[in-house]
C-alpha cells in the first residue's frame, strides 16, 4: 500500500483510535483560509532573553541595543515578532520577573529611547516587539508593596495578600509561600520567591493600575504581550492547608491556586480594558489549564489569542508539579498525545508551538534519548515545530541546536528555582551528586547561558565578564560558524521557516496524527483541500521500518533518502 492509499483509507480510523468521537465531531480541525488569518498566525516568533543576548557596553549583561544590532540576523529567520523577556527596573532576584516599576526600562538594559528605536527599527523589517507582562506579582521593592507593608491603614494596604496566619503552601521555588512582615505583623503570600509578593486582584484599583501599565506599552508601539504566570492571579475563596506532598511537610501552591474558579471574570475585564480594538496578539503562560478547557481561554470566545500550556513540556512531572528529582520516565505515545490533544482543542482557535523558552532546559537534551545525535535532534524538533498547526516560537539558541550546560557546583548557578529544587532534593535525602544530576537536567540556567555569536572570547557576547558563564562548546557551536555551513542547524531552521511562510497547507491546514500508539515514530499530516503534507520523525537511536511508502520528499535532516528511517531522522513528504 502506498502513502496516498494509506492516508485515504485509514486516516480517520487511526485518529479515531486515539481521539474520542466527541472531540473529532465537535472539535475537529477545520482549515482556516490564509487570507482570514492575522499577521501573528502567518509568521513565527523569536524569543529573546535580553540579559543573555548581546552586550554592547561591556557590562557583562545584554541590552536593548544588542537586540537592535542583531535585527537583521533575527529577520533572516523569517519571524514576524520578537518576544522580549522583562527589561523593566528590577532587583533581579528572579532575573527581571520581579518588577519594581512597570512603566520604565532598567538602566542595565538601556533607555526608553532605546526601546522606541528598537520598535521603529524592527517595524522597518516587518517585525513587532512583544512585551512580557508579569502581573501575578511584583518585586518587594516596588513602591506599591513598600506602601502596602508600611501599615494596615495605608491606601495600598490591600494591594497585596496578607493574612494573620499562614497555610502549609509551598511556593513554586520551594519553601513556604508565606513570609512574615514585621512592619505589618502579618504574613504576605508569594507564589514564587519571597521577593515576589502576589498582587491582590480582588482589588479593582490593582487591576486598573496593571491595565494602565499594559496600555502604556501599547502606546509605545508594542505589538502584543506574553503574560507570565497568569493562572495564579485568582486565589481560592478559602485559605486552608493542602495535602502534604513531600518530606518538607508542605503542599504545592500550584495544585491549590492554578486556574481557580472566577479567574476568567478578571481576564475578560483585562481583555476589554486593554486588548479589544488593538492589532496585537496575546499569549499567556498557563500551566494548569487543561486542553478541554482551552476554548474558554483562547479564540473568539476566550480571553487570549494563544495559550502556553505545559502538558508536553511537563510530561515527566506528575500533575505538572516540577519537583525535579521526582521526574518520571514517559512514553513517546504520551508526549504525542499531549501535543495532539492541544492541536485538537485549539482547532477552532490558535496554538503557540514551542519546545524551549527561558524557563525550560534545552530541547535536544529533553525529548530525545541519550546517545541521540544532537544536531539531528535539533533539526527533527525544528521539523515538528514548523509543521504543527499554530505559531512557532523559537527561543534564542534553539536555532543553533544549543545543549544544556553542566556547571560543577550549585554555587555556579544563578537561577533561584534551581537552588530551590536542589535544596528540596537534599531535604528529601539525596546526596549532592544525586541532586546535581537533576540540576544539570532541568535548571533554567541551561537556557540562559549567553548567546554564542562567534569563536572569540565569551563567544562575542560581551567584552566584559559575562553574568553567566558561556557554554563550553561555543567555539564549535556559534552563529558565525553555522552561517557558513549550508548543512547547519541554523540554515535548516531558515529553510523550514521559509517553507512554512510560503505554505498554505502548513499555515491553514488541518492536523491529524497517525499511529498514535507507536513508541518509535511521530507521524502526522497537514491537509488543505486536496493538498497534503506528512511529517515523520524517528525518536530512536536505531533504524525503523518505514510504515508508509510513496510521496515526494520536501525536506529532511539527512541529505539522501532510504526506504527506512535512520536514527533521529525527520522527513516532510508532499502528496
N, C-alpha and C positions, 0 to 999 in steps of 0.2 A: 504494500500500500504506500503510495507517495504522500507527501505532506498535504497537497491540495485535497486529496480524497479523505485523508485523516481528519483535517480540520472541518471539512464539510459534513462528515458523518458523525464525528464524536465530540465536537467542541461543547455542545450543550450537555452531553452526558457526563463528560469529565468535570464540568463545572457543577453540575447537579449533585455529583458525588461528594462535593465539598461544601457548597453553599445551600442553605435551606431554600425551599421553593418560594417562601415569602420574600426573601431577600432578592431572589432572581426576578420575581414578578414585579414587586413594588419598588425595589431599589436598584434594579438592573441598570447597567451602563447605557446611557443614551448619548450619542455623539452630539457635540455642540459645534455649530458652524464656526469656522475660524473668524469670520467677519463679525460674529456676535460676541467674541471674547474681548476682555480688557487687555491692556498692554502688558500687565504683570502675569497674564496667563500664557503669553506668547514667547516670553524670554525667561532665562534663568536668573538667579540672584547669587551674588558673590558676597559672602560674609567676611568682614574684616574685624580682627581683634586689634584695634589701633595700637595698643601698648606693645604689640609684638610684630607690627607690620614693617615699618621703616622709620628710623630715627634720623632726622635731618639736622639735629642740633648737637649731637654728641653726648646727650644726657643719659643714654642707655635705655630710654623709653621712646617708643614710636609716637608719632604725632600726625596731625591732620595734614600738614604739608607733605609728609611722606606719602599719604594717600593721593594727594594731588599729583605728586611726581610720578606715580605709577598708574595713572588713569589709562594711559594707552595700553599698558600690559593687561589691565582688567578688561578693557574694551575688546582686546584680542580674543577673549574667551566668549564673546558673543552675548554677554549678560545685559539685562535691562535695568538692574538695580544693584546698589551696594547697601548691605545692612551693616551699620557700624554698631558695635557694642558700646556701652556707655562711655562718653567723653566729658561728662559733667563734673563739676567740682566734687571731690570725694576724698576721704581719708585713706581710701584704698585698702580697707580691711578685707573686702571681698572684690578687689580689683575693679572698682568702679560701680559695682552693683549695690553700693552703699552711698547714696546720693545726698550731698549736703545742700545742693542748690539745683533745682530742676530747670532753671532758665539761664544757665551760663555755661561757659567752657572752662574746664580745668586748665590752668596755665601750663601744665606739663604737656598738654595736647595742642596748645595753641591759643588762638583768639577767636572771637566771634567773626572777625573779618576773614579768618582762615576758613571757617565753616561756610560763610557766604560765598567765598571764592570756590570752594570745593563744590558746592551746589551748582554754581554757574558753569564751571569747567566740566563737570560731569554731564550737565544738561546739553552741552555742545556735542557730547559724544552719545547722546540718546540714553543716558543713564540717570536714574533717580537715586537720591540718597534717602535711605530708610533709617529712622532713629529708633533706638532701643528705649522703651519706657519701663521703668521699674516702679510700679505703683502699689505693690503689696506692702512695701516697707520703705523707710528712708534710712539715712545714716543717723546715728545717735548724736552726731554733730550738726544735724540740720536744725536751723533756727526754730522750726516748728516743735521739734522734740525738746530742745532746750527750754522753751516756754512751757511745754506740757508737763515736764518733770519738775518745774520750779515750785508748783503748788497745785492743790486741788481746786483753787478758785481762779486760776489763770484762764483767760478767754480760750486758750487752746488746751485746757486740761483734759478734755476727752477727744483730742485728735489722735490719740493712741489708745491701746487696750490695756487697762490697768485693773488689777484685782488684789484684794487683801490676802487671798490665799492662792497658792499655785496648785496646778494639777500635775500628774505624772507624765506630761507630754514631753517627748524627746524632739529636739529641733532637727531639721534636715542635716545640719552639720555636726550633730552629736551633742550630748549633754542636755540638761533641762532647757525647755523652751521658755522658761520664765527667769527673769533677772530682778533681783531686789534693788530698789532705788531708795537710798537713804533720805533724799530730799522730800519725797512724797510719802515714804513709809509704806510703799506698795510694790507689787511685782508688775512688770510690763512683759508683754508677750513678744517673742521674736521667733518666727518660723525658721529663720536661718541663723545667722551669727548673733551673738549678744549685742554687737554694734549695729544691728539692723532691726530696730523696733517696728512692729507691724502697725500700719496706719489703720485708723478706725473708720471703715467705710460706712458704718451706720450713721455717721455724722455728715449731713449734707454739705457743710462748709468744707470738709475734707475733700469730698467728691468734686466740688466746684473748683477748688484750688488745683486739683490734679487735671481736670478738664482744661482749665486755663493754661496750664503748663503745656499740655499737648497741642493746643491751638497756637501757642507761641511758636512752636517749631514748624507747624504747618505754614504759618505766616512767614517764616524764614525760608520756605521753599522745600521743606521735607516732602518726599513722595510717598510716605507711609510710615507705619510703625510695626516693629516687632515688640510684643508686650510680654514682659517677663512674669513668670510665676503667678499668673492672673487667677488660677484656680483656688488660691488661698485667701482671697480678699474677703470672702464671707465666712464668718465663724459660726459654729453651732449655737443654737439658741440657749443651750445649757452647757456650762463649763464643768466637766466632770472627768474623773480619771478614765483612761482607756485600758485595754487589755495589755499587760506586760508582755513584751515580745523579745526580750534579750536579757543577758545577765546583769545589765545595769539597772534593772528594775523599772525601766521607762517604757512608754508606749509611743509608737510613731505618730507624730503630728500629721503626717501626710494622710494616713488612713482615717484620721479624725476630722480633718478640715477640708480636704480637697473636694472641690465642686459641691459645696453644701447647698441644700435647698435654699432658694431665694437669690442665688448668685446671678442668675440670668436677668433678674429685675434691675440690678445695678448695671449690668453690661448693656442692656437695652438703652438705659439712660445715657451711658457712656457713648454709645453709637449715635444717638440722637444729638447729643451736645457737641460731638467732635467730628465724627466720620461722615455723616449724611451731607450730600451735596459737594463733596470733595473728590477729585480724581486721584485717589490714593488707593493703596491696599493695606490691609491689616492682617497680621499673622500673630496668633497668640500662642504662648507656651502653655500647654495644658496637660500636664502629667496627671492622669487620673480620670480623664474623660474617655468613656468607653466608645468604641466605634458605633454602637447602636444609638448613641446619643449625639453623634456629630451633627445631625440635621438641625438640632436646636442651637448649635454653636456656630455653624458656618453656612454660607449661602444666603439666598434671598430671605429665608425665614430665620436665619441665625444672626449672630451679633458680630462675627468677624468674617473676613474673606477666606481665611485659611486658618488651620489649627495644627500646631506641632503637638501631636500626641506621641506617646513614648512606647507603645506596645512592641514595636520591632527593635528598638534600641535597648529596651529594658527586659528583653526576653529572658535573660539569665537571672533576673531577680523576681522573687515571689511577690505578687501583689504590687510590683513596681517600687518596692522599698529598697533603696540602694545601700544595703549593708554588704559591702564588697566581699568580705570573707564568707558570706553565705551564698555567693553566686553558684548557680547550678549549671549542669550540662543541659543543653537543649537540642532538640532535633531540628534539622533543616525544615521539615514539614511544619513545625510550629512557627518558625520565622516567616515562612512563606504565607502561612495562614494569617499572621498579623498584618502583613502587607496587603494581602488580598482583601481582608475584611475592611481595611481602611479605604482601599480603592472602591469597593462596592458601596460602602457607607457614604462616600462623597461623590457618587456617580452623578448626582444632580447638582453638585456644588463644585468645590475645588480642593485640591490636596497639595501641601508642600512636601516634596520628596527630599529626604535628607538621610545621610548616614553619619555625618560629623557635624559638630559645632564646638564652641568654646568650652562646653561642659562635658564633652564626650572624648574617650580615648580614640586613637586613630583607627579607622575602619578596617584597614588591611590586617591589623592585629586582632580585630574583634570578631569578624564574621567568616574568616577562613581558618581551616585547621592549621596546626603547627606544621611547618615544613612546606607550606604553600609558597610559590614564587610570588614575592610581594609586588613586583612590577605587573605581573599578570593579574594578580588580585585587584590592584588599583584600577586596572583597565576593565576588569569584569564588573566591579561595583559601579564604575562610571557608565558602563553599558546599561545596567539596570536603572541607574539614576536618570539617564536621559530618555529612557523608553517607557517607564511607568507613566501613568496619566497624572498630570499635575505640573507644578512649577518646580524645577530642580533647584536646590540650594547647594552651592559649592562653598566649602569652608577653606579659608586660606591654607595652602599647603596640600590640601587634598588633591588638587590638580597636578601635584608633583609626586604623589604617592608617599607622602610623609609617613614615617613609622613612629611608634611610641618611643619616648625617651626612657632612660633607665638610670636614674641618679642613685648613687650609692647609699645615701643616708636619708632618713626622714627630714633631717635638718636642711637638706638641699632643696626641699620642696617649699614653694611659696603658698600654694593653694590651701585655704582654710579647711575645705571639706576633706582634702587628703589627710590632713593632720587629725581631723575628727574621726575619720574612718580608721586610721592607724591606731588611735587611742582606743577606739571601741574594740578592735581586733585584739589588742593587748589585754584589755579588760576581760575579754572572753577567753583568755588563756593562750593565745597564740604567741609564739616567740617573735623576736624582732625580724628574723629571717622569713618566717611564715607571713607576718604582717606585710613586710616589704614586697613579697611576691604579689599581693593584691594591689598594693600601691603602684607597682610597675604596670600592672594590667589595666587599672581603672582611673588613675589620677587624672584630674582635669589639666594638670600641667603638661600632660602629653600633647595636648592641642595648643598649648600656649608658648612653646619654645619659639624663638624668633624666626621669622620668615627667612628663607635661605635664597639670597639673590645671586651670589657668586662664590668663588672659592677663596676670596680674600678673608682677612681677619674678621671674625664674628659674622661670616657669611654675607658681608656687605650690609648687614642690618644697622650697625652703629659703629662710629669711630671711638666710642667710649666703652664703658663696661656694661654689657647687656644686663638688664634687670633680671633675666632668667637665662641660664646657660643655653647656648646654641646646641642643637643636636650634633652629636659627634660624627654624623655621616655627611656633614654639609659640603665637604669637598667633592663628594661623589654624587650628591643629590642637591641640585640648585637650579634656579631659573636659567642662568647663563648656559650651563651645560645642556639642559633639556631643550632650550631654544634651537640649538644646533643639531639635535638628533631627531630626525624625522620619525623614529620609532619610539620616542619618549612618551611617558605618561602625559605630559603637558600637551604635546601635539595630538595625542589621541583624544584628549578632552576637547580640544578645538574642533577636531573632525566631528565628534559626536554632537557638540553644541551646534555646529553649522547644519548637521543633518536634522536635528530636532527643529531648529528655527525655520527650516525650509520645508518641513514635512507636515502636511495637513493631517496625516494619519497619527503622527506622534503628538501633535498638539490637540487634536479634536477627537481622535478615535476612541472606541470602546476598549475596555480592558477585559481579558478573560484568561484565567490560569488553566494550564493543562498539567496533568499528572501531579495533583496536589499532594499525594501521599509518597511521592518519590523522595528518597532521602539523599539523593546524589545530585539531582538536577533541578533547577528552577526554570520553568518554561511558561511563557505567557505570550499572548497575542494582542495586538492593537489593530482594530478594524474600523474602517470608514468606507461605507458603501461596498464596492467590490474590491477595494484595496486592503491588503493585509500585510502586517509585519509581525515577525515572530522573534522573540529574544530567547536564547538558550544559554544557560550558564552551568558549567560543571563545578560544583563546590567541593570536589575531592582532589586528592593528590595522586589519583590513578586514572587510567583511561576508562571511559564509559561508552558503552554501545549507544550509537545514535538511534533514538527511538522512532524518528521520522525521517523520510528521505524526500528529495526534491526541493524546489525553491532556489532562489538566487541569493547568494551571499552578498550582503551590502557592506558589512564591516565586521572585523573580528580582532581579537587580541593576539592571534597568530597570523603570520603573513600568508600562509598557504591554507589549504583545506583538505581534511581527511574524511573518511566515511565513519569516523568515530570521534569522540570528544577527548581531547587531551587534558591533562591536569590543569584545572583552573581556566579552562577555555571558555570564552564568551563569543557568541556569534549573533548577528542580526540578519534574518532572512526576509526576503520580499517575495510575495506571491502575486 
